[in-house]
Amino acid sequence: MNTVYIVTMVLLGAAFLMTTARLVRGPSSFDRIMSLDVMAVLLVSGIAVHSAFYGEPAYAPLLLVVAMLGFVGSVSAARLAGSRGERT
C-alpha cells in the first residue's frame, strides 16, 4: 500500500507540474483559467489520497472548501473573460 501511495502522489505531482507549465505558457486566458481549475482538482485529489492513506477524516471539510473555491474561482474568471469578449 505504501508503493501505491507514493506512485499516486508522484503522478499527481507530475500532473501539477505540467499544469503549472500550461498556466505559464498558455496563450489565452481560457487556458490559464482551465489550468487553475485543474490545479484545484489535483489539490483536492492529493488531499483525498493523503486522507485515505492515513485514515484521517478530519480533512473532509478542507476538501469541500478547496473544491468550492476552485469551482467558484473558475466560473468567476470564465465569466470575466467572457464579458471582455476574449476569444481563443
Helices and strands as residue ranges (DSSP letters): H 2-25, H 29-54, G 57-59, H 60-83
